[in-house]
């Protein structure tokens, strides 16, 4: 029979308290017991040991792909796949976009009004900030985005409170994809909202429009933006990018492919 009542803790194999006390007399163990570590001055060590054990148990992080591969993955998310990246050119967007047919009169009216608002923003706000040539190209991208969203998800066109709200969201998505908004962008979204007579908020979830443009294609999830690449919203649609943006991406693509070939040699 143990003299120390704490010894019953050590004799219980199911006892899981982490703090163990040892009593030595003349260097010889005469008693031991365990108790909870929570609230003691040794608890900080338990937390440190837990973190070390988690690091040892965690699988090693996969190696980062080389910079050229990261750039190509980012370009694929921006353009819509490796084939679209390889096919990138610097020609201005072709302004021959035809709106898809809508059988319902209400749908036809909404499409027509949205298109009118998009053309109005391109002719005023975008033209003043970017010049007529680039504004015309962005206007083509805006009309194309409306056609693509309507073809993929008509409900997304019908959902906003008004054609102005839909036009504002399309301006935000296409503008972000081409780098015209943001801290260093030449266009202020405030001016677009004022031109469309909207309030402080667009009132439409731009993520829904982005999803309609993206479709069901795979996404690499390359959220990291390699150094030297512009801050663009990745829509997976090279046909919504104006020529000067694509010219930048073509340079990045060619440098990445050159580095890839050198690495494989």
Helices and strands as residue ranges (DSSP letters): H 7-11, E 19-25, E 28-35, H 43-57, H 67-79, H 82-86, H 105-121, I 122-126, H 127-130, H 132-152, H 154-159, H 163-177, H 189-195, H 206-214, G 238-240, H 243-264
